[in-house]
Amino acid sequence: MMKKLALATLFLALGSMTALAADFSGKWTADVQGRNGTQTITFNFKVDGSTLTGTVTTPRGDTDISNGKVDGDNISFDQVMNFNGNSITLSYKGTADGDTIKFTRTFGGGDRPPQEFVAKRATDAAPAPAAPAAPPAAPPQ
């Protein structure tokens, strides 16, 4: 009887740990302050266990994610960008909270301070169309 109770407790504990892990898969967007004003960044994440892959889309184009990891509510990955023959690694660390991720981004090889921003899960649902206008009332007779 005690073994069955212990096994049931173990399965419940493991199930609740899995339920606590954030779901990072899918499309996320963030408005990030850059040198030339605010730019929209889109993250397309794919998660397989603790491995994160996908792309980062900026006004400069798409870049593959490298060194991506997921650990519970935490995410980390690198983005290697090329500027005029020079590569720069941007390292991201984030923590999920529902449909938002609070990111800290650091720039490798430079003296820029870390940058914080929030990404939101994108919804592809189009807004519902407006209801048609009611026909005009008939004039009184």
C-alpha positions in Angstrom: 0.0 0.0 0.0 2.8 2.4 0.9 4.6 1.7 -2.4 1.4 2.6 -4.4 1.0 5.8 -2.4 4.6 6.7 -3.0 4.4 6.0 -6.7 1.1 8.0 -7.0 2.8 11.0 -5.2 5.8 10.8 -7.4 3.7 10.8 -10.6 1.7 13.8 -9.3 4.9 15.7 -8.5 6.4 14.9 -11.9 3.2 16.0 -13.6 3.1 19.3 -11.8 6.7 20.0 -12.6 6.0 19.5 -16.3 2.9 21.7 -16.1 5.0 24.5 -14.6 7.4 24.6 -17.6 6.7 27.6 -19.9 5.6 27.0 -23.5 8.0 29.1 -25.6 7.1 27.5 -29.0 5.6 29.9 -31.5 5.8 33.5 -32.6 6.7 36.3 -30.2 7.2 40.0 -30.9 8.9 42.9 -29.2 9.4 46.6 -29.8 13.0 47.3 -28.9 14.7 50.7 -28.8 17.6 50.8 -31.2 20.1 53.5 -32.4 17.7 54.6 -35.0 14.5 54.4 -33.0 12.1 51.6 -32.1 12.2 48.5 -34.1 10.0 45.4 -34.1 11.8 42.1 -33.5 10.0 38.8 -34.2 11.1 35.6 -32.6 9.9 32.2 -34.0 10.8 29.5 -31.5 10.7 25.8 -31.8 11.3 23.7 -28.6 12.3 20.1 -28.5 12.8 19.1 -24.9 15.4 21.5 -23.5 16.7 22.5 -27.0 15.5 25.8 -28.5 15.8 26.5 -32.3 14.2 29.1 -34.5 14.8 32.5 -36.0 15.0 36.1 -35.0 13.6 38.6 -37.6 14.7 42.2 -37.5 14.5 44.9 -40.2 17.9 43.5 -41.4 16.4 40.1 -42.1 16.2 36.6 -40.5 19.0 35.1 -38.3 19.0 31.6 -37.0 19.1 31.0 -33.2 22.2 29.2 -31.9 23.0 27.7 -28.5 19.3 27.7 -27.6 18.2 26.3 -24.3 15.0 26.0 -22.3 15.0 25.4 -18.5 11.5 25.7 -17.0 10.5 29.3 -17.3 13.9 30.4 -18.5 15.2 30.7 -22.1 18.6 31.5 -23.5 20.1 31.7 -27.0 22.5 33.6 -29.2 22.0 35.5 -32.4 25.1 36.0 -34.6 24.7 39.1 -36.9 27.1 40.2 -39.6 27.8 43.9 -40.2 30.2 44.9 -43.0 32.2 41.7 -42.6 32.2 41.7 -38.8 30.2 39.3 -36.8 28.6 40.3 -33.5 27.0 37.9 -31.1 23.9 39.0 -29.2 23.1 36.8 -26.2 19.5 36.7 -24.9 18.3 35.5 -21.5 14.6 35.6 -20.7 12.0 34.5 -18.2 8.5 33.7 -19.1 5.4 35.0 -17.3 2.3 33.9 -19.1 2.2 35.3 -22.6 5.3 37.6 -22.0 9.0 37.0 -21.8 11.2 39.5 -20.0 14.5 39.6 -21.9 18.0 40.8 -21.2 20.1 41.1 -24.3 23.9 41.6 -24.2 26.1 42.6 -27.1 29.4 40.6 -27.5 32.6 42.4 -28.4 31.4 45.8 -27.5 31.0 48.2 -24.7 27.2 48.6 -24.9 25.3 48.0 -21.7 22.8 45.1 -21.5 19.3 45.9 -22.8 16.0 44.9 -21.3 12.7 44.5 -23.1 9.5 42.5 -23.1 8.3 40.2 -25.9 4.6 39.2 -26.2 3.2 36.0 -27.7 1.8 36.9 -31.1 -1.7 36.0 -31.9 -2.5 35.4 -35.6 -6.2 35.7 -35.1 -7.7 38.5 -37.1 -10.2 40.7 -35.3 -13.8 39.8 -35.8 -15.5 41.7 -38.6 -17.9 44.5 -37.6 -21.6 43.6 -37.6 -23.5 44.9 -40.6 -25.4 48.1 -40.1 -29.1 47.7 -39.3 -31.4 48.6 -42.2 -33.1 52.0 -41.9 -36.4 52.0 -40.2 -39.5 52.2 -42.4 -41.2 55.7 -42.3 -44.4 55.8 -40.3 -47.6 55.5 -42.3 
